[in-house]
Each structure stands twice: as structure tokens, then as C-alpha cells.
Amino acid sequence: MIGTSTVVCALAIMIGTHKFHVGPAAIVLMPILWTVLIGGFLGVQKWKPIGGRARAVSTHLMDVSIVFFLAGLGTQIGPSLTKFTNIGPAILLQEVGHVAGTVVLALPVAVALGLGRTAIGATWSIDRESYLAFAIQRFGVRSPEYRGVFGVWVLGSVFGAVFISLLAGLLGGMGFLDPRALALGLGLGSASMMLGGVGALSILFPESAGEIMALAALSNLVTNIVGFYAGVFVALPMCQKLYAMWSRVWGRDDLGRRVRRTGPAVAAVEGEPRTDSVDVTGVEQDPTVVRTHWTWLTAFAATGSAGLLLNALGTGSARPLDAVGVVILLTLTAVALVLAKLVPAVPSSIWVLALATLASATFVPVGPFIASATQNVSVLFAGLPMIALIGMSLGRDVKALRSLSWKIVIVALITFTASFVAAAGIAQVALNF
């Protein structure tokens, strides 16, 4: 799988970046998009389908490549920490934007479309893996709330990076939002979505590419640390209360059907179908791959080799020090995965961002060396295998995607858009003070 994904990424890099303007906005078509399209085609084609065991192996590789990508982002933050002291409030306040964007803006649309209680799960967050796990425990897999979480999770996993990259390019090209505010808004809690947005903004603002990457990564770290708790203890209760209000406003019951009032009583309109259906059994289960020391070593070697090759192809340069940088990133990845296993309450994504940030900070003795060794390792290219593997695993999710109501698709896109735009807007206001 890693060989195929590397070839996919190499083809995407060779296709290159293409930018064109639509009025004041800009649409950026870049290697991330080509990677998703080529990988997705391989994932769904029937001529030589990718089997369950191969997808299970790719999941193992993806676990390493995601953390490796985040390690690279962390080394972008460390050298710039002292520059961000004056925008601390903007980093923290963007979390308010995520909550406000999803609950305040997306929820009323979801209720109006007749999703019923599915609207709660679809709009209380952008529904990444931690929210999916929480929804299973909190509501159960047969609940309408879980159906909403599941639908948005599937769409975000498959199309989130491409959608956010296009949206970031459009907003960046319009020029009314500070690139730093847009970078802060990319802290959505999703590594792939952040990669897509960072790629688009870096192409539009090449002189600020380093700062954009660092701010987006730092914002994503804050979201990963506090965002889940904000979602559980703030956004979800708020969503449930506002759901009751919007249900009365739009005249909908908990199944999404229109209701008519007969005095104090409320009755569903006869013949009105329920509209919150999502097949939560739609993800095909892959066989389990036993993860031994050998499989971990293979995954690390494959991730490092692919990252080094794609970085050289994408940047057009290769230094001996780049190999040292990749080894450093792999070491940080390994330490983060071990720590996550020892302390399960803290995921590896948080561990690796924190470790990489501290390791490359200027006030740490080894910080300047680590920053120098990793500065030419572009996460936009080294992180591409993660995107390719997601696309190549699409065959597992085809049934689930086909089962999604068009209404869930609309609500998911509104949720992603509202979360990003609201967070960027609040960051813009904070940066101006």
C-alpha cells in the first residue's frame, strides 16, 4: 500500500498546482486534490479492487503517517513561539468560533431540512474520531444523534481536506480576511482538513507560508486539547436546548416530520416520511492486522522513505540533513505513540505536537539544530501519503456514502464552512485589537 500511495503522491506532485481567479476569489487546485482524486479512484474501481486486508494495512500506515505529519507541523511552531505571544487571545477565541459556527449557524438549517434529532449529532461539532467514539457511548449506534455524527464523520474523512482547501483558497483570494486569521480558523481538530487549508493558503501567500503553517498547527493543538471538552460540555448542551427551540419554530418533530397543532397537542402530518435515515452499518469492517514490532518498524521505514522521496520531488532539492530531519520526526512520532499507549487519555496527536514544538523551540539547547534539520522537510509533501491512504480506503465507505441523505451532505458542508469561517472571523477581530 505504501508503494502505491507513494506513486499516487508522486503523480499528484507532477500534475502540480494550478490557480485561477473567479471574480475576487481564487480557486487553488493542488497536489492534495489530485492525491484524493487518484487515490479515491483506486479505492472504488472494480477492475483490481483493494481488499480488506490491504485497507487494514493502510490504516496501520495511516496511524504512523498522521503522527509523522503532525511532528513536522510541530517543528514549524517551535522556532516561531516567541512571535505568537501577541496573538494568544486570537488562538484561544477561535474555539468560540467553532462552537458558534456549528451550533448557531448550522443547527437551524438542519432542523429546517427535517433531520430531526440527527441534526444534533450533525452540528454540535465537525465530528472527528473522538466525537464519534463519544457519540457511541453517549447515545448508542442506533440513535439519531449518532447517525448525524456518523454522516458528518464519513463525509469529512473522505472529502473534508479537498473542501476546506477550496474554501480556504476562495476566502484567501477575496482579501478581506487576514491570512493569519484564516490560518487560525484551520484549527478544526482534523489533520487532513488543516493540511488542505494550509496548502491553499501557502500557495496564495508564499511569503507567509511558514507563519501560516505554524499558526494553523498551534490552533489545531489548542482545538485538540480544549475543543473536545468544549464540545461535550458547552456545544452539545447548547445544541440540545437550541434544537428544541428550532423544532418549535420550524414545526418539526424528533423524526424530522412536519407537525400540526391541534390545540395544545401536536400531531405529525400523515404520510410525512422520516428524513433522518443514515445507515450506520455502512462501513465495511476490515480484518484485524496484528501489530508487532516488525510491522511497526516496517510502517516507520515506509513512512520515512516515502516522506523523504516526496519531499525531494516536491521541493526540487535534497540535502543530507533532510534525512536527519526525517529521522528526528520519526523519533518524535515513536515517542508520541508510546506515550499515548501509556497515557490513553491523551492522544498521540497532542503528544507529538507538544513534543515537536518544545524540541524545536529556540530556548531549548537542541532546538536550533532540530529546527535547522527539519526546516526543508515540507509537511505539504511529506504528509501527502496520509491523504492518498484515505482515498484508497474509500471502497470501505462506499455503502455508507450511498446511504447518506442529500440533506446530511448539505448540513455537513454548512457545518465545516460555518466552523472555519466563524473561527477565522473571530480571530480577525481579535488580531485587530
N, C-alpha and C positions, 0 to 999 in steps of 0.2 A: 504493500500500500504506500509506503513512504517513497518508493521509487516512482510509482505512478503519479503521486501527488507532486513530487519534485518536477517531473516532466510537465505536468499541468501548469505549475507556477512559472516554469521557465518559458513556456509558450505565452502565458499571460504577460510576462515582463517584456517579451519580444514584440508582442502586439503594441505595447506601450500605452502612453497616456494621451488622451485627446480631449481638448477643452473647446467648447464653443458657447457663445452667448445667446440667450433668449431674452431679448429686451435688456433690462438691467441685471438680470440674473445670469448665472453661469452653470452649465452642466459639465461635470468632470467625469469622463469615462477613463478609468484607470485599471491597473492590473488586478485590483481586488475584484472588480466587476467581472473581468474576463475569467478570473480564477473560479468565481462562483458559477458562472455560466458553463464553463468547460467541465468543472467538477460535477455540477448538477446533472449535466447531460450524461456523463459516465455513470452517475448514480442511478439514473432511471432507465437507461437503454436496456433493451431486452436481448440484444444480439449476444453479448457476453456479460450477463448480469453480475454485479458484485454480491457475493454471498454473505450470509450472516456471520460466518467466522471471520471473513476479511473485514467486515464492518466492526466486529468486536475488537480485532487487532487495531483498526484505525482509531477506535475510542481510546485504547491504551496509549497510542501515539499522540492523540489529541490532548490527553491529560498532561503529557510532558510538554508538548509544543505550546500550549496555552500559558503554562507557568514560565516557560523559557521566554516567550514573547513579553510577558509582564516583567520579567527580570530585566530585559532590555529597556523597557519603559522606566523602570525604577532607576537605572543608571543615568537616565536623562533628567530625572528630578534632582538627584543628589547635588550635582555641581551648581544647580540654579536655586537651591533652597533660600539662600540669603536674598535673592531678588524678589521673592514672593512674600516677604514679610508685610508689605503694604497692601496686599490684596487678600489677606487672610479672611476678612469678613465676606468677601465675594465667594470664596471657596465654600464657606460654611452655609451661606444663604442660598446657594444654588440647590441645596437639598430641599428647601422650601418650594422652589420652583418645580421640582419633580413631583412633590405631593400635590401642589396646587394644579399643575398642568393635567395630571391624570384624573384626579377626583373632581375638580371643579369644572374642567372643560370637557373631558371625555365621557364622564358618567351620564350627564343628561342626554347626550346623543344616543348612548347605548340603551337607556331606558326608553327613549322615544322610538327607537327602532324595534322595540318589543323583545329584548333579550331576557327580560325577567331578571331573576337573581343571578343569572350568568353575567349580567352587567357588573356586578360587584367584583367578581374574580377577574374580569377583563380590564378593569380600570383602576384598581387600587394601587397598581404598580405596573412596570413593564414586564413583570412576571418572568424573571430568570430562574435558575435552578433552585436557589434557596427558597424562593416563594412557592415554587411547585411542590417542594418537599413539605413546606409548612401547610399548604392547602390540603395535601393528602391527610395529614394528621389532624388538622383543624376541622375540615369539612367532610372528608371522605371522597373516594373516587367517583361515587355516583351522584354527588351533589351538583347542583347547577353552578355554585361558586367555583368548584374545581373545574367544571367544563370551561368556564371563562378563562381561568388561569392556564389551562392546558392549551386552548386555542391560541392565545396570545404567545405562549411559550413556543409552540411549534412554528408559528409564523416568524417570530423573532429569531429563532435559531436558523431558519432557512434563508430568510430574506432580509433580516434586520441590518446586516452590515451594508448591503447594497442600498437599502432605502435611506439609512442615515447618511451614507456618503453622498447620495444625490441631494438630500435635503441640506446638508452642510454646504455643499457646493452652491446651491441656489441662494441660500441666505448669505453666504460669504460674498458671492458675486454682487449682491444688491448694495452692499457697502454701508448699511445703516446700523450694523452691529459690529462692535469691536471684535477682531479675531480672537482676542483673549477671552472675551465673554462667550463666544461660540465654543472655544476650547474647553472652558469650564462647564458649559452645558453638556459636553460629551461625556461627562462622568455619570453615565447611565447605569453603571453596575454590570455592563456587558463588555467583555474584552473585544469581541468581534465587531460590535457596533462602534466602539471607540476607535478601533483600527480603521474602519471605513471612513468615519468622520475626520480623523486626523489626516488620513491620506489626502482627502479632498482639500482640506484647509491648507495643508503643506504645499500643495501644488498652486493654490491661489495666492498664498503668501509665503513664497520660498525664503524671504529674508527673515521670517519669524518662525520657520519650521521647528527649530529646536525648542523655542518657548512654547509653541502650540502643543507639541508632544508632551513636554514636561507638565504643563498646566492640566491637560486632559488626563494624564496619568495620576497626578496628585488629586484631582477632583474625583476620579474614579476610585481612588483609595479611600477618600472620605465617604463616598457613597457605599462602598463595600463594608466600611466599618460601622457607620451610623444609619445607612439607608434602610437596611433590613428592619432594624428596630423602629425606625421612624414609620416604616410601612406597617408593621404589626401593631404598634401602639398608638399611632396617630392616623395614618391614612386609612387603614381598614375600618376602625370605629367611625371615622368621619364619613367614609363611603357608605357604610350601612345606614347611618342616620339620613344622609342626603338621598340615598336610594328610596327610602320611604317617602320623602317629600316629593321627589321627582315622579314616583309612581302615581301619587295622587294628582300631580299636575298634568301628567300625560294620560291619566286614566288607564293604567295597566295593572294587571295582577302579577303574582310571582312567577307565572309561566310566560309572561310577556303578552298575554291576550288582552284585548281591549275590554273594558268593563263598562256597564251602565249602572247607574244608581237608581234604585227603587226605594225611595225614602231613605232611611238610614242604612239599608242593606246595599251591598254591592254584588252584582252578578256578572259572570263572564258572558260576552256576546256569543250566542250559539254559532257553532261552526267555525269559530276563530281558532286556528291551529296554534300550538305552542311553537315558539320560534327560537328556543334556546338550545336546540339539539346540537351536540358535538359528540362524536364517537371517541370516548376516552380510551377505548381499547385499540385505537387505530395505529399505534406504534408497534411495529413488529418487534418481537423480542429476539435479540441476538444471543447465540450461545456464549457461555462464560469462558473467558480465557484466563487460565491460571497465571498469575503474575509472579514469576520467580525472579531471582537475582539476574538470571540470564536475559529474561525478557525486558527487564528494566534497563540493563546495560545496552541491549540492542536498541531500545527506544531512544536512549540518550545519545548513542552514537549516530543513529539515523537522523535525529533532530539537529544535532550539531553539524553534521556533514551537509545536510540539506540547507541549513541556515547559512553556512559559510559559502556554499556554492551560489545560492540565490543572491546573497548579498554582493558577491563579486560581479555577478551578471547584471544586477540592478544598478549598482553604483558605478560600474565600469572600472573598478580598482580593487586590488587585493594586496594587503600588506601582511607580512608575517605576524605583526602584532594583532591583526584581526583574529587569527587562530587562538591567540592567548585570550582575547576578549570573549570569544565563543566559549572557551573552557571555563572562564570566570562565570559567565552566565549559566552554564550547565551546572557548575558547582553551587551557585545560589539556588538554582532550581531544585537540586537534590536536597539541599539543607531544608528548603521550604516544605518539600513533600514529606520529609522525615518529621519535621516539627508539626505539620498538620496531622500526621498519624499519631504523634504523641499527645497533642492537644487538639482533639477533634472539634472542639467548639470554635476554633479559629481556622478558617480555610486556608489552603496553600496560597491563594491569590493575595491575601492580606499579608501573609508571612513574607512572600517573595518581594512584594513592593516595598515593604518596610525594610527588609534586609538590604535590598539593592540600593534603596535611597540612602540609607546610613553608610553603606560600604563605599559609595561614590561621593559622599559629602566632602567638602573641602576641609572641614575641621577634623576629619579622621585621617590618621597618618597615611593609610594606604589609599585614601580617597582619590588624590590626583592621578595615581597610577591606574587605578581601575577605570576612572573616567577617560583617561587617555587611551586605554586598551580597547574600550567599548565604543568610543565616540564614532568610529567609522562603521560600526555594525548597525545598519539601518533596520529598525524594527518593522518598517513598512515592507521590506523584502524578506527578512528572516522570519517574520510572522505569517507569511503567506501560506505555508503548508497547513496551518490550523484552518484557514478558510477553505482550502482545497479539500481537506478531510471532511469538513462539514458538508460540502456539496456532494462529495462522493458517497456520503451516508444517506443521501436523500431518499434512496429506494426504500429504506426502513419506514419513512414517514409519509409515503405517497398515499396510503389508505387514509391516514389521519387528515392530510391536506384535502383530499377529496370530500371528506365528511364535513368539513367546516362550512358553516353557513356564510354566505356572502356578507351578512351583517357583522359577523365576528371579524372578517377581514377588514371591513371599514373601520370598526371600532379599534382594532389593533393598530392600524395606521394612524388613527387620531391619537391614540394613547402614546405611541412613540413620538409623534410630532409635538404633541402638547407638552410632554415631559421635557424634551430637548429645548423647545422654543421658550417655554416658561422659565426654565433654569437659566438659559442664556440671557433672557430679558432681565431677570433679577440680578444676575451677575453684572450686566451692563450698568444698571442703576448703581449697584454697589461700587463699581470701579470709578464712577464719576464723582463719588463723594470722597 
